[in-house]
Amino acid sequence: MRGEPSRTVTCYVCGSKFTVHQKLVVTRRETVVRPDPDACPFCDTPLKTIPPLDEGIAKGLVLTTAEFPEEKKEYGTAEDYLEEFTLTEQDVDALVELTQGLDYAEWARDNAERLKRRKNPSVQAVSRFLPKLQAQVEGGVLPARLRQAAEHVKEEYRARRKRHLAIFERRKQQQ
């Protein structure tokens, strides 16, 4: 079996570069590929990768924030969603900005086109939910909830950054 090659990673907290290898862990039931190390060796920040932020992720955030049932079941709260798809305060701001640029009329047209090609219960449910979603945006409820969630996550990120940078400084002094 051939695993993924090693890769160089830059820590999103302390900025240190380190190599991550793929380690095969064999148990009685399964073989799992895990990153090694699974945290930055300089500041202990957990290793985490995210996909590029795009319109699809922004739509997911809006649906999760508006408590669309499928998204709520999959991701939980808007805060949970933000934590899953961002690493830094800048990522949070960029994702929230993407949500502000969403064109709901275009979203509805795109869904209608997709449904003409093939029936999809998930797309149908989103299409039925879009008017409610747009009303929440126009009424200011959704943007306010998004700002609140973003601020909460950014506070968490600031605290995490402070904690891990303290570890980084301690380790640097010990050398």
C-alpha positions as CSV (number, residue, x, y, z in Angstrom):
1,M,0.0,0.0,0.0
2,R,1.3,3.4,-0.9
3,G,0.6,6.4,1.3
4,E,0.5,10.0,0.6
5,P,3.8,11.7,0.4
6,S,5.1,13.9,3.2
7,R,4.3,17.6,3.0
8,T,5.6,20.8,4.5
9,V,3.0,22.7,6.5
10,T,3.0,26.2,7.8
11,C,1.4,26.6,11.2
12,Y,-1.6,29.0,11.1
13,V,-0.8,30.3,14.6
14,C,3.0,30.6,15.0
15,G,4.0,30.5,11.3
16,S,6.6,27.7,11.8
17,K,7.2,25.3,9.0
18,F,7.3,21.6,9.7
19,T,7.0,18.3,7.8
20,V,3.9,16.1,8.2
21,H,4.1,12.4,7.3
22,Q,1.3,10.1,6.8
23,K,1.4,7.3,9.3
24,L,-0.5,4.0,8.9
25,V,-2.2,2.9,12.1
26,V,-3.3,-0.7,12.1
27,T,-5.9,-2.0,14.6
28,R,-7.8,-5.2,14.6
29,R,-10.6,-3.7,12.7
30,E,-9.1,-1.2,10.3
31,T,-6.1,0.6,8.9
32,V,-6.2,4.3,9.3
33,V,-3.9,7.0,7.8
34,R,-3.1,9.7,10.4
35,P,-0.9,12.7,10.1
36,D,2.3,12.6,12.1
37,P,2.7,14.9,13.9
38,D,-0.9,15.8,14.4
39,A,0.0,19.2,16.0
40,C,2.6,21.9,15.4
41,P,5.8,20.8,17.2
42,F,6.6,24.4,18.1
43,C,3.3,25.6,19.6
44,D,1.0,22.5,19.9
45,T,-1.7,24.0,17.6
46,P,-3.7,21.0,16.2
47,L,-3.1,20.3,12.6
48,K,-6.1,21.3,10.5
49,T,-6.7,21.9,6.8
50,I,-9.6,23.6,5.3
51,P,-10.9,23.8,1.7
52,P,-10.6,27.1,-0.1
53,L,-13.4,29.5,0.9
54,D,-15.9,29.8,-1.9
55,E,-19.6,30.6,-2.6
56,G,-20.6,27.0,-1.8
57,I,-19.2,27.2,1.7
58,A,-20.7,30.7,2.1
59,K,-24.1,29.2,1.1
60,G,-23.7,26.5,3.7
61,L,-22.9,29.0,6.4
62,V,-26.0,31.0,5.5
63,L,-28.2,27.9,5.6
64,T,-26.7,26.7,8.9
65,T,-27.2,30.2,10.4
66,A,-30.8,30.2,9.3
67,E,-31.2,26.7,10.8
68,F,-32.1,24.9,7.6
69,P,-32.8,21.4,8.9
70,E,-30.2,19.5,6.7
71,E,-27.4,21.9,7.4
72,K,-28.3,22.2,11.1
73,K,-28.2,18.4,11.4
74,E,-24.9,18.2,9.5
75,Y,-23.0,21.1,11.1
76,G,-24.9,22.2,14.2
77,T,-24.6,25.9,14.9
78,A,-23.2,28.8,12.8
79,E,-20.3,28.8,15.2
80,D,-19.6,25.1,14.6
81,Y,-19.7,25.7,10.9
82,L,-17.3,28.6,11.1
83,E,-14.9,26.6,13.2
84,E,-15.0,23.7,10.7
85,F,-14.3,25.8,7.7
86,T,-11.9,28.5,9.0
87,L,-8.5,28.6,10.7
88,T,-8.1,32.3,11.6
89,E,-9.9,35.5,12.3
90,Q,-9.1,36.6,8.8
91,D,-10.8,33.4,7.4
92,V,-13.9,34.2,9.5
93,D,-14.1,37.7,8.1
94,A,-13.5,36.5,4.5
95,L,-16.3,33.9,4.8
96,V,-18.8,36.3,6.3
97,E,-17.9,38.8,3.5
98,L,-18.6,36.0,1.0
99,T,-22.1,35.5,2.5
100,Q,-22.8,39.2,2.1
101,G,-22.2,38.9,-1.6
102,L,-24.6,36.1,-2.2
103,D,-27.2,36.7,-4.9
104,Y,-30.3,34.9,-3.7
105,A,-32.2,35.4,-7.0
106,E,-29.3,33.8,-8.9
107,W,-29.2,31.0,-6.3
108,A,-32.9,30.3,-6.9
109,R,-32.4,30.4,-10.7
110,D,-29.5,28.0,-10.4
111,N,-31.5,25.6,-8.3
112,A,-34.4,25.7,-10.8
113,E,-32.0,24.8,-13.6
114,R,-30.5,22.0,-11.6
115,L,-34.0,20.7,-10.9
116,K,-34.9,20.8,-14.6
117,R,-32.0,18.5,-15.3
118,R,-32.6,16.1,-12.4
119,K,-34.9,16.0,-9.4
120,N,-32.9,16.3,-6.1
121,P,-34.8,16.4,-2.8
122,S,-32.0,18.4,-1.1
123,V,-32.1,21.1,-3.9
124,Q,-35.9,21.1,-3.7
125,A,-35.8,21.7,0.0
126,V,-33.3,24.5,-0.3
127,S,-35.4,26.1,-3.1
128,R,-38.5,26.0,-0.8
129,F,-36.4,27.5,2.0
130,L,-34.9,30.4,0.0
131,P,-37.8,32.9,0.4
132,K,-37.6,32.5,4.2
133,L,-33.8,32.9,4.0
134,Q,-34.1,36.0,1.9
135,A,-36.7,37.5,4.3
136,Q,-34.2,36.9,7.2
137,V,-31.5,38.6,5.3
138,E,-33.7,41.6,4.3
139,G,-35.0,41.9,7.9
140,G,-31.5,42.0,9.3
141,V,-32.0,38.9,11.4
142,L,-29.5,36.7,9.5
143,P,-26.7,39.3,9.2
144,A,-27.0,40.0,12.9
145,R,-26.8,36.3,13.8
146,L,-23.9,35.9,11.5
147,R,-22.0,38.8,13.1
148,Q,-22.7,37.4,16.5
149,A,-21.4,33.9,15.5
150,A,-18.4,35.4,13.8
151,E,-17.5,37.5,16.9
152,H,-17.8,34.4,19.2
153,V,-15.5,32.3,17.0
154,K,-13.0,35.1,16.6
155,E,-12.8,35.5,20.4
156,E,-12.2,31.7,20.6
157,Y,-9.5,32.0,17.9
158,R,-7.8,35.0,19.8
159,A,-7.8,32.9,23.0
160,R,-6.4,29.9,21.2
161,R,-3.7,32.0,19.5
162,K,-2.7,33.6,22.7
163,R,-2.4,30.2,24.4
164,H,-0.4,28.6,21.7
165,L,1.9,31.6,21.2
166,A,2.7,31.4,24.9
167,I,3.7,27.7,24.4
168,F,5.8,28.8,21.4
169,E,7.6,31.5,23.4
170,R,8.3,29.1,26.3
171,R,9.7,26.5,23.9
172,K,11.8,29.1,22.2
173,Q,13.3,30.3,25.5
174,Q,14.1,26.7,26.5
175,Q,16.3,26.2,23.4
